[in-house]
Amino acid sequence: MAHNPHAPQGPAGGHDPAGSTQMFRAFVDEDGPRPPAATPSSGPRVGLIVGIVAVLAVIAAVVWFALS
């Protein structure tokens, strides 16, 4: 096994990974609870659908005039 100077050296090592995890969690939770992520509104979706319908109507009108 390779020598790892950062590995705990038994009980005398003094390094507690669980304590580090607890400190990290306390640091992350320091800001308090965060509101849920904003859901996308239906506004852009409605605009996209209206735009597609308008483009199809223009294409249909061009084809209608070209064939008549």
QUISULWO-V260088 format. One line per field, one symbol per residue. psi: psi as a letter, one per 20 degrees, with the letter a starting at -180 (. if undefined). A space follows every 50 residues. Layout:
psi = ???
//
This chain:
psi = pqpoiiqqlahihjpohhhgghhghhghjhirqqqqqpqprighgghggg ggggghggghgggghhi.
//
